[in-house]
Each structure stands twice: as structure tokens, then as C-alpha cells.
Amino acid sequence: MAPRWLILADDLTGAADCAIAFARRGFAAAVSWGEPPDGAAKAAVASYNADSRGMTAEQAARRHRAALGSLFRPHHALFKKIDSTLRGQPAAETGATLAFLRERVGAAFGIFAPAFPATARTTVGGRILVGGRPLEEAEVWRREHSYARADLVEALASANVAAEAVPLPVIRSDGDELRSALAAIAGRGRDVAVCDAETDEDLRRIALASLPARAGAFFIGSAGLAHAIASVLPAEIGEPPPWARSKRGFLIVVGSLAAVSRKGLRKLAALGDVTHVTVEPRTLLDEPEGRAALGRSVTSLIDSGRDVLVEVHMNEAPDMALGPRLAAGLADALAPAAPHMSGFAATGGETAAALLARFGVNGIRLFDEIEPGVALGLTLGALSIPVVTKAGAFGDEDSLVRIAKRLHDIRTKGTPA
């Protein structure tokens, strides 16, 4: 019998873009957070957002141990989702997962492959590259990072996790040699094998050499590895999505500061197919009347059949510490529009999680992937509408245009095609 999968992620978009890999192979896959809804708990692939991206290492470790204690079952194959650019606390969370499995199962060994080639994130020599350049030179690293360098063995060591790198020549050897190399690393008492990967085929080789996983073995990576694992599992026959037509507009919110998301916002707004609404940070932080006015305006536009794009206006040097407060203010402002909209999309995991929770949504049943890292599903909880999640730095300047087209096709035709 095929194992059920538990995916444990540190943010919402990551939880979705890993689970969608299995949904595309016909598996019933759902993302949840907080108290998981029944539809998510029963899914063959249950992906849980522990919402630990902004926590300290100690806090993130505690959150992961608690989540595993509530969700993990002996029949689960475990996938620890981390950010492909090492944001958050992946080392501490990996350490907590190892400790939990040793206590619960009696053994633990992590197969670590963070590469996501479809989004230009690769791993060579145990170090992460973005677009072929060191991660330390990338926008996302300059904006935030938890480690001194993007050296994976070194980063894991900061949480007392003993790791050993598996170079590309070994990854690209025959399956028996790679399997033996992984077993030898475990035999030397290492906690984790850090696997290089430049291509989807490299990740597929890692998946084939690691499955079926032995007791205590688990996977650590991003959506690239999740897609590789799903691709080597027998496909299932999935249920068709229950899309419905609607005369009301949809809502897209851009909360990410990533340059690609901001460029995409400008391109979508310039097309004129959506109503572009800009809100100042001070309104979300300190002006209750302004937030209420924003909610009324967006609701009225949606009821009239207009699709709405909401942007939080940010300057060139935003205060990153304000992120949670801005997301909370935006959620409060837009909550009145939630029962009216035909669909919803958000860029940035923190923004998406804050708004969906405020809307009364506690999960997402996943159905399709619009492009790498961009998941399409149906909300669970107080609303049942199409929803799209996208990490802020994923995609290109046309990603938001493609998202808007998909939501428009669903509401006007009852189909995403």
C-alpha cells in the first residue's frame, strides 16, 4: 500500500508548492494550518504550515516538534520542506525533526536536497546557487538570511546536525552506487546527506535511490525534490476540481517585496483588465477608518464584477520588522470583501496566511500548478473559492498576468482552460 505523506513546512506558499507536486499525480493533497480541517487531515498528502519562518531558531524547533507530535503517524513518509534560499530556520527545524524521529521511531536520517531547478535554484559543492551565482549575491539573501554563508553542511552544524555532502559525480552515478553512498554516510554516524543537484534529473536520481525510505529516513528540501519524489510514485486518478462560474470579481493581493513580484504587479496593472488599488502602510498600521474604507471600496468593486489588484505601497528601504503588522492590517481591511469574491490570489507566504486565516479559511485542497511554485486550489473552511498562492520571489514579470487569466477563466467559463 502506498504510504501517506506528511509535509511539514515553515510557510504557506512552501507548503502548497510541495503538496501540489503530488496533486498533479492524482493524489488527494491538502494544505492546512492551525487546527487542520477534516478535509486536510484525511488527504493522502497532508501538508502543514507550521508558520515558523519568522521565528528564532529555538522557537522554530519547538513549533516543529509540537507539529510532529500532533500530526506524524507511523505510516507517514515525511518531507521537511525548507526554503530553497535558506530563509527561516531550516537547520534548527531539521535538528528538531531528527530528535523527534529518534524518540518516536528509534532512528533518523535526513536526505537533504534543497535545489529547485525550475526556479534557477541549484546546489553545487554543498552550496546554493541562484541563477548560477552564489546565493550570497542574490536579492533574497541581501534582504534576509539566518546564516553567515550558504554552505549547507556549515549551516546544519550551527544546530549540531552532522552532515556530509554528496557531490554531483556520485549523484549522477548508477543508482546502486548512489544508494550505497547514502547508506555509507548514515553508517558513519552522520545525521544528514547533503545532495548536490543542478537539474530535475539529478533530483529524480536522488528520489529513486532513496525510495522506499527506510525507518527513520526523511526528506528535506523544496518543491524541486517534492516534484522528483512524486514523479517516481505510481500515479493515481484524481478528482476533478469543482469550479463554478461567478459574476463577481476576484481579488489579488501583492504583499511580497521581491522585485519580480513588484514588476509583475506593474505589468498586470498596466493591462487595464483589473482595478488597481494602492494602500499606504500608515493606513494599515494606524488608520482604522482608512482600513474600513478600503474594505468597502474593494467589496463594491468585486460586487460590480470588477477584478481587483491590491498593492501595499512600499518605499525603497522598507522596515522588514513591520511585515506581520502590515499583513494583519491588510487582513482586517479586506475581511469584509471575502464573502463576495469569486477567487483569491496572494504573493508572499506571510501575506497569504494572514489574509486566509482572517477570511475564515483553514486549509486548501490542491488541484493544479499554474507554473513552478504557483499552486491552484480550493479553500476549505468558511469560504469555498479558487485560491492561488505564490512565493514572492518565484516566477517572472508575467506570472501575475497568468494568475489573473486563470482566475478569470474559472469565474467566466467554469474551467481554468
Buried (B, 14 or more C-beta within 10 A) or exposed (E): EEBBBBBBBBBBBBBBBBBBBBBBBBBBBBBBBEEBBEBBBEBBBBBBBBBBBBBEBEEBBBBBBEBBEEBBEEEBBBBBBBBBBBBBBBBBBBBBBBBBBBEBBEEBBBBBBBBBBBBBBBBBEBBBBBEEEBBBEBEBBEBBBBBEBBBBBBBBEBBEBBBBBBBBEBBBBEEEBBBBBBBEBBEEEBBBBBBBBBBBEBBBBBBBBBBEBEEBBBBBBBBBBBBBBBBEBEEEEBEEBEBEEBEBBBBBBBBBBBBBBBBBBEBBBEEEBBBBBEBEBEBBBEBEEBBEBBBEBBBEBBBEEBBBBBBBEBEEEBEEEBBEBBBBBBBBBBBBBBBBBBBBBBBBBBBBBBBBBBBEBBBBBBBBBBBBBBBBBBBBBEBEBBBBBBBBBBBEBBBBBBBBBBBBBBBEEEEBE
